[in-house]
Amino acid sequence: MFTRQSTNLAMKFIHLQIVISIHILFFFAASPVNATQLVFQDLSIKIDQASNDVKAVTAILPDIEKTFEDYPVDYFKINKQAVISLSKFKNTKLRDDALLTLWTNIMRKSLPTNENLLPVIESKWEIIQFFLTDQKLKQDKSRLIEAGNFLGSLRTKIITNFNDRAMSFSAISSDAEERARIKRAMVENEKRNLEIKMQKDIKYKDWVYSPVLISDVPFPPKKDEKFLAEFAQAARLSEDEIKKLHQRYDK
């Protein structure tokens, strides 16, 4: 027979289990990050499992495409995994077609305008570099112009004559209205500091990426003036950069 004490203990234990279960449900319901991680973990596992089958990897690509709108940063990361997986196969038509599909999907994606901009730029550049070492793609003029478009898109994010000086002011005041004004100014200054950092990071990436595309990426061996003009326009090259581009063929 159960004593009153053992019954009370049992009831307390059941109550504790219910409370813990409710907390767990609320935690997962209020945590979209975990749901996101599960989605991309599942895609990552599928790519790993399909690492010996080109068709299986290709079949996952439509599912990856569905993630871009909500998770652009993770979208590029999982695409990089798919690119690496496909690159391990022999150069068959199926493999090349799958890579071209990936390239097209990736290059059609415009750069975001929010806090995702920098991580997306970095991930997209890593994928572009990988593609431009591929024997088939690196000789394709249209692919090179699309890579130039990436650099041009990056350069549109650079604000001309941007003032990178942060505001300076005294935060000490005995006047209530003045303190409120200072508080608002501090909030605006914090936003400005983020914008200053963003501009510096974008300019640095342009400084790093542009010489690679202009001087290092393999171009078609025969000089093509029309192609060079299209590439220069797509990448928004300066006059000095255009000269360097032509010097590749004038050596």
PABAVO-5153 format. One record per residue (C-alpha): chain; y, x, z. Coordinates in Angstrom, 2 decimals, decimal comma, always signed. Layout:
% residues N
+-------+---------+---------+---------+
: torza :      c2 :      c1 :      c3 :
+-------+---------+---------+---------+
:     A :       Y :       X :       Z :
...
+-------+---------+---------+---------+
//
This chain:
% residues 251
+-------+---------+---------+---------+
: torza :      c2 :      c1 :      c3 :
+-------+---------+---------+---------+
:     A :   +0,00 :   +0,00 :   +0,00 :
:     A :   +3,57 :   +1,12 :   -0,74 :
:     A :   +5,86 :   +1,55 :   +2,21 :
:     A :   +9,49 :   +0,44 :   +2,09 :
:     A :  +10,56 :   +4,11 :   +2,02 :
:     A :   +8,33 :   +4,99 :   -0,94 :
:     A :   +9,51 :   +1,87 :   -2,78 :
:     A :  +13,15 :   +2,85 :   -2,25 :
:     A :  +12,44 :   +6,38 :   -3,50 :
:     A :  +10,75 :   +4,97 :   -6,59 :
:     A :  +13,67 :   +2,68 :   -7,29 :
:     A :  +16,13 :   +5,57 :   -6,90 :
:     A :  +14,07 :   +7,69 :   -9,29 :
:     A :  +14,02 :   +4,90 :  -11,91 :
:     A :  +17,77 :   +4,40 :  -11,49 :
:     A :  +18,34 :   +8,13 :  -11,97 :
:     A :  +16,27 :   +8,12 :  -15,17 :
:     A :  +18,30 :   +5,19 :  -16,54 :
:     A :  +21,59 :   +6,93 :  -15,73 :
:     A :  +20,43 :  +10,16 :  -17,41 :
:     A :  +19,25 :   +8,24 :  -20,49 :
:     A :  +22,60 :   +6,43 :  -20,77 :
:     A :  +24,48 :   +9,73 :  -20,49 :
:     A :  +22,31 :  +11,28 :  -23,19 :
:     A :  +22,91 :   +8,30 :  -25,51 :
:     A :  +26,66 :   +8,46 :  -24,96 :
:     A :  +26,65 :  +12,23 :  -25,51 :
:     A :  +25,00 :  +11,97 :  -28,91 :
:     A :  +26,97 :   +8,89 :  -29,93 :
:     A :  +30,25 :  +10,67 :  -29,14 :
:     A :  +29,25 :  +13,95 :  -30,75 :
:     A :  +29,46 :  +13,83 :  -34,58 :
:     A :  +29,14 :  +17,63 :  -34,65 :
:     A :  +25,52 :  +17,36 :  -33,52 :
:     A :  +24,80 :  +14,81 :  -36,25 :
:     A :  +26,40 :  +17,15 :  -38,78 :
:     A :  +24,34 :  +20,06 :  -37,58 :
:     A :  +21,18 :  +17,99 :  -37,92 :
:     A :  +22,05 :  +17,07 :  -41,52 :
:     A :  +22,59 :  +20,69 :  -42,57 :
:     A :  +19,66 :  +21,98 :  -40,54 :
:     A :  +17,47 :  +19,53 :  -42,44 :
:     A :  +18,88 :  +20,69 :  -45,79 :
:     A :  +18,47 :  +24,34 :  -44,78 :
:     A :  +14,84 :  +23,77 :  -43,80 :
:     A :  +14,17 :  +21,99 :  -47,09 :
:     A :  +15,61 :  +24,93 :  -49,06 :
:     A :  +13,46 :  +27,41 :  -47,09 :
:     A :  +10,36 :  +25,30 :  -47,63 :
:     A :  +11,12 :  +25,09 :  -51,37 :
:     A :  +11,67 :  +28,84 :  -51,71 :
:     A :   +8,61 :  +29,19 :  -53,96 :
:     A :   +9,43 :  +26,25 :  -56,23 :
:     A :  +12,49 :  +26,10 :  -58,50 :
:     A :  +12,04 :  +22,37 :  -59,12 :
:     A :  +11,98 :  +21,68 :  -55,39 :
:     A :  +15,21 :  +23,60 :  -54,80 :
:     A :  +16,84 :  +21,83 :  -57,74 :
:     A :  +15,79 :  +18,45 :  -56,32 :
:     A :  +17,80 :  +19,16 :  -53,14 :
:     A :  +21,09 :  +19,78 :  -54,98 :
:     A :  +22,10 :  +16,07 :  -55,26 :
:     A :  +21,70 :  +15,72 :  -51,48 :
:     A :  +23,93 :  +18,75 :  -50,96 :
:     A :  +26,59 :  +17,22 :  -53,23 :
:     A :  +26,83 :  +14,15 :  -50,99 :
:     A :  +28,06 :  +16,28 :  -48,06 :
:     A :  +31,23 :  +17,72 :  -49,63 :
:     A :  +33,74 :  +14,97 :  -48,85 :
:     A :  +33,01 :  +14,91 :  -45,12 :
:     A :  +31,90 :  +18,50 :  -44,51 :
:     A :  +33,48 :  +20,85 :  -47,10 :
:     A :  +32,99 :  +24,04 :  -45,07 :
:     A :  +29,28 :  +23,39 :  -44,44 :
:     A :  +28,90 :  +22,27 :  -48,07 :
:     A :  +29,75 :  +25,75 :  -49,36 :
:     A :  +27,57 :  +27,46 :  -46,75 :
:     A :  +24,49 :  +25,44 :  -47,69 :
:     A :  +25,21 :  +25,97 :  -51,40 :
:     A :  +25,29 :  +29,72 :  -50,77 :
:     A :  +21,79 :  +29,44 :  -49,29 :
:     A :  +20,65 :  +27,50 :  -52,36 :
:     A :  +22,14 :  +30,14 :  -54,70 :
:     A :  +20,36 :  +32,95 :  -52,85 :
:     A :  +17,10 :  +31,02 :  -52,94 :
:     A :  +17,34 :  +30,39 :  -56,71 :
:     A :  +18,31 :  +33,99 :  -57,42 :
:     A :  +14,92 :  +35,18 :  -56,16 :
:     A :  +13,11 :  +33,47 :  -59,03 :
:     A :  +12,50 :  +35,04 :  -62,42 :
:     A :  +15,07 :  +34,37 :  -65,16 :
:     A :  +13,58 :  +31,19 :  -66,57 :
:     A :  +15,51 :  +28,39 :  -68,28 :
:     A :  +14,85 :  +26,10 :  -65,31 :
:     A :  +16,25 :  +28,67 :  -62,88 :
:     A :  +19,30 :  +29,42 :  -65,07 :
:     A :  +20,03 :  +25,71 :  -65,55 :
:     A :  +19,85 :  +25,15 :  -61,79 :
:     A :  +22,28 :  +28,02 :  -61,17 :
:     A :  +24,67 :  +26,68 :  -63,80 :
:     A :  +24,52 :  +23,26 :  -62,15 :
:     A :  +25,37 :  +24,86 :  -58,83 :
:     A :  +28,21 :  +26,85 :  -60,38 :
:     A :  +29,66 :  +23,72 :  -62,00 :
:     A :  +29,38 :  +21,72 :  -58,77 :
:     A :  +31,08 :  +24,46 :  -56,75 :
:     A :  +33,87 :  +25,32 :  -59,19 :
:     A :  +34,90 :  +21,68 :  -59,65 :
:     A :  +35,71 :  +21,39 :  -55,96 :
:     A :  +39,43 :  +21,75 :  -55,31 :
:     A :  +40,70 :  +23,70 :  -52,31 :
:     A :  +41,54 :  +21,54 :  -49,28 :
:     A :  +45,04 :  +21,35 :  -47,82 :
:     A :  +44,09 :  +21,21 :  -44,14 :
:     A :  +42,55 :  +23,58 :  -41,59 :
:     A :  +39,42 :  +23,84 :  -43,77 :
:     A :  +41,35 :  +25,81 :  -46,41 :
:     A :  +40,61 :  +29,37 :  -45,25 :
:     A :  +36,88 :  +28,97 :  -44,46 :
:     A :  +36,40 :  +27,16 :  -47,79 :
:     A :  +38,23 :  +29,96 :  -49,65 :
:     A :  +36,02 :  +32,58 :  -48,00 :
:     A :  +32,75 :  +30,74 :  -48,68 :
:     A :  +33,70 :  +29,90 :  -52,26 :
:     A :  +34,66 :  +33,52 :  -52,95 :
:     A :  +31,32 :  +34,79 :  -51,62 :
:     A :  +29,49 :  +32,46 :  -53,99 :
:     A :  +31,72 :  +33,42 :  -56,95 :
:     A :  +31,10 :  +37,12 :  -56,34 :
:     A :  +27,37 :  +36,49 :  -56,28 :
:     A :  +27,45 :  +34,52 :  -59,53 :
:     A :  +29,55 :  +37,12 :  -61,35 :
:     A :  +26,85 :  +39,74 :  -60,78 :
:     A :  +24,27 :  +37,52 :  -62,49 :
:     A :  +23,36 :  +39,07 :  -65,84 :
:     A :  +23,69 :  +35,82 :  -67,78 :
:     A :  +26,77 :  +34,34 :  -66,12 :
:     A :  +28,87 :  +37,49 :  -66,00 :
:     A :  +29,06 :  +37,64 :  -69,80 :
:     A :  +30,01 :  +33,97 :  -70,09 :
:     A :  +33,74 :  +33,72 :  -70,86 :
:     A :  +34,05 :  +30,14 :  -69,63 :
:     A :  +32,57 :  +31,14 :  -66,25 :
:     A :  +35,05 :  +34,01 :  -65,97 :
:     A :  +37,96 :  +31,69 :  -66,74 :
:     A :  +36,71 :  +29,32 :  -64,03 :
:     A :  +36,69 :  +32,26 :  -61,63 :
:     A :  +40,26 :  +32,93 :  -62,73 :
:     A :  +41,07 :  +29,29 :  -61,93 :
:     A :  +39,89 :  +29,91 :  -58,38 :
:     A :  +42,37 :  +32,77 :  -57,99 :
:     A :  +45,09 :  +30,64 :  -59,57 :
:     A :  +44,36 :  +27,78 :  -57,16 :
:     A :  +44,54 :  +30,20 :  -54,25 :
:     A :  +47,92 :  +31,43 :  -55,46 :
:     A :  +49,32 :  +27,90 :  -55,59 :
:     A :  +48,87 :  +27,81 :  -51,81 :
:     A :  +51,31 :  +30,70 :  -51,39 :
:     A :  +54,81 :  +29,44 :  -50,58 :
:     A :  +57,45 :  +31,40 :  -52,51 :
:     A :  +60,15 :  +33,04 :  -50,35 :
:     A :  +58,40 :  +31,82 :  -47,23 :
:     A :  +60,29 :  +32,62 :  -44,02 :
:     A :  +57,65 :  +34,04 :  -41,69 :
:     A :  +59,89 :  +34,35 :  -38,66 :
:     A :  +59,02 :  +32,16 :  -35,70 :
:     A :  +61,71 :  +30,33 :  -33,73 :
:     A :  +63,04 :  +31,87 :  -30,53 :
:     A :  +64,74 :  +29,90 :  -27,79 :
:     A :  +65,10 :  +29,69 :  -24,02 :
:     A :  +62,79 :  +27,19 :  -22,34 :
:     A :  +64,91 :  +27,08 :  -19,20 :
:     A :  +67,43 :  +24,27 :  -18,74 :
:     A :  +68,57 :  +21,99 :  -15,92 :
:     A :  +69,51 :  +19,19 :  -18,33 :
:     A :  +66,77 :  +16,57 :  -18,87 :
:     A :  +67,71 :  +15,85 :  -22,49 :
:     A :  +67,89 :  +19,55 :  -23,26 :
:     A :  +64,46 :  +20,11 :  -21,71 :
:     A :  +63,05 :  +17,29 :  -23,84 :
:     A :  +64,62 :  +18,82 :  -26,94 :
:     A :  +63,17 :  +22,22 :  -26,04 :
:     A :  +59,73 :  +20,68 :  -25,53 :
:     A :  +59,86 :  +19,09 :  -28,99 :
:     A :  +61,02 :  +22,38 :  -30,44 :
:     A :  +58,11 :  +24,21 :  -28,80 :
:     A :  +55,64 :  +21,79 :  -30,40 :
:     A :  +57,25 :  +22,32 :  -33,81 :
:     A :  +57,25 :  +26,08 :  -33,22 :
:     A :  +53,51 :  +26,01 :  -32,53 :
:     A :  +52,95 :  +24,24 :  -35,86 :
:     A :  +55,15 :  +26,80 :  -37,57 :
:     A :  +53,20 :  +29,68 :  -36,04 :
:     A :  +50,02 :  +28,20 :  -37,52 :
:     A :  +51,71 :  +27,89 :  -40,91 :
:     A :  +52,92 :  +31,50 :  -40,71 :
:     A :  +49,39 :  +32,69 :  -39,92 :
:     A :  +47,99 :  +30,57 :  -42,76 :
:     A :  +50,41 :  +32,08 :  -45,27 :
:     A :  +49,65 :  +35,62 :  -44,13 :
:     A :  +45,91 :  +34,99 :  -44,41 :
:     A :  +46,23 :  +33,49 :  -47,89 :
:     A :  +48,37 :  +36,40 :  -49,11 :
:     A :  +45,86 :  +38,87 :  -47,70 :
:     A :  +42,97 :  +37,16 :  -49,47 :
:     A :  +44,93 :  +37,19 :  -52,73 :
:     A :  +45,58 :  +40,91 :  -52,21 :
:     A :  +41,83 :  +41,51 :  -51,71 :
:     A :  +40,41 :  +39,19 :  -54,38 :
:     A :  +42,78 :  +39,76 :  -57,31 :
:     A :  +41,89 :  +43,46 :  -57,97 :
:     A :  +38,20 :  +42,52 :  -58,00 :
:     A :  +38,69 :  +39,89 :  -60,70 :
:     A :  +41,21 :  +41,91 :  -62,71 :
:     A :  +39,54 :  +45,33 :  -62,63 :
:     A :  +35,98 :  +45,18 :  -61,23 :
:     A :  +34,21 :  +42,04 :  -62,46 :
:     A :  +32,20 :  +42,78 :  -65,65 :
:     A :  +34,03 :  +41,40 :  -68,69 :
:     A :  +32,64 :  +40,99 :  -72,24 :
:     A :  +32,49 :  +44,46 :  -73,88 :
:     A :  +34,52 :  +43,43 :  -76,94 :
:     A :  +38,21 :  +42,72 :  -76,43 :
:     A :  +39,17 :  +39,09 :  -77,05 :
:     A :  +42,93 :  +38,46 :  -76,92 :
:     A :  +42,55 :  +34,68 :  -76,70 :
:     A :  +40,11 :  +34,94 :  -73,80 :
:     A :  +42,33 :  +37,42 :  -71,94 :
:     A :  +45,35 :  +35,13 :  -72,37 :
:     A :  +43,37 :  +32,14 :  -71,05 :
:     A :  +42,10 :  +34,15 :  -68,10 :
:     A :  +45,60 :  +35,43 :  -67,27 :
:     A :  +47,00 :  +31,90 :  -67,37 :
:     A :  +44,18 :  +30,48 :  -65,25 :
:     A :  +44,53 :  +33,20 :  -62,61 :
:     A :  +48,37 :  +33,06 :  -62,67 :
:     A :  +48,57 :  +36,80 :  -63,27 :
:     A :  +51,85 :  +38,70 :  -63,17 :
:     A :  +53,01 :  +40,87 :  -66,08 :
:     A :  +51,80 :  +44,02 :  -64,31 :
:     A :  +48,40 :  +42,42 :  -63,67 :
:     A :  +48,12 :  +41,39 :  -67,33 :
:     A :  +48,77 :  +45,01 :  -68,33 :
:     A :  +45,99 :  +46,16 :  -66,00 :
:     A :  +43,70 :  +43,54 :  -67,54 :
:     A :  +44,33 :  +44,92 :  -71,04 :
:     A :  +43,97 :  +48,49 :  -69,84 :
:     A :  +40,27 :  +47,78 :  -69,25 :
:     A :  +39,87 :  +47,84 :  -73,03 :
:     A :  +42,41 :  +50,55 :  -73,81 :
:     A :  +40,56 :  +53,36 :  -72,06 :
+-------+---------+---------+---------+
//
